[in-house]
Amino acid sequence: MESALTVKGQLTVPKAIRDHLGLKPRDRVKFFVHPNGTVVLLPKRPARALRGMLKSRLNRPVSIEEMNEAIAEGASGVKRAVRR
C-alpha cells in the first residue's frame, strides 16, 4: 500500500491500515524512527485504554511472600506449585 504526500505535508492513511490499527477520525498517531532508518506508525492511546487488558490469575489479594516467590520463580526459570 502507498499514499501520496500533499503539498501541505499531509498523508492519507489507507483504510486497511486504519482498520488494522483501529484508528478513527481525530485519533492521534506516533511516529518512531529506528536507527536503521525505518519508521513505525502506532496509534497513540491514553493510559486508561490499558485498563482491564490484563486479567488477574487470582481473585484475591497476593501476600508479600507470594510476590517474593513469584519473583524468585521468574529469576530462576523454575516453576513452583501454585498454592490456593
N, C-alpha and C positions, 0 to 999 in steps of 0.2 A: 504494500500500500504506500501511497505517497500523497503529499499535499503541497500546494504552491504557497510561497510566502508572498503576501501582498506588499504594496509599496509602503503601507503603514506598519509593516513588520508583524502582521497577524497571520496565523495559520488556522486552517480548519482541521480539526482532529477528525479523521474518518469515523463513520458511525460504528464500524466493527470494533475500533479501539475504544470509543466512548462506552459502548456496551460492555466490553471486556473489563474496563476499569470502573464501571458503574458511575460514570460521570453524567451529571445533569446540568442544565443551564445554571450559570452563576457559581458552579463548583470551581475550586481553585486547584491548580496542579503545581508540583515542584519539579524542577529540573536538576539532575545530578550529573556533573561532568566527571568522568572517571579519568585517571591518569593516562590511560591508553587512548583517550580521545572520544570514547563512546559516551553518548548522552542517554540518560534514563529519565522518563517522564512517569511520575507517580501521582495519584490523587492525594491531595492534602486533606487529611481527616482530623476533626477535633478529637482531643483525648477521650471525650465522653463516648465516641464511637467504639472505643475498645471495651466498654463495659459489657460484661456478660460473654465476652469472646472465649474465655477460658472457663471450663466447668470444673468445679471442685470435685475431687475424688472422695472427699469426706464431707459429711453433713454435720460435722461437729467441730468445735474448736480444737486446734492442734497444740499439744504441750511443747514446751521448750525442748524436752528430752526427745520427742518425736522429730522435731525440726533438726536437732543435732544428729540424730540417727540418719535422717534423710540426706543431710549434708555429707556425712561420712560415707554413706552408700554411693552418692554421686561422685565423690572424690575417689573412691576405691574401685568403682565399677562393679561391685559385688552386690547383688540384690539380697535383701533380707526379707523374712516373712513379715507380712503386714498384720499388725495386731488390731483387733476390733473391739 
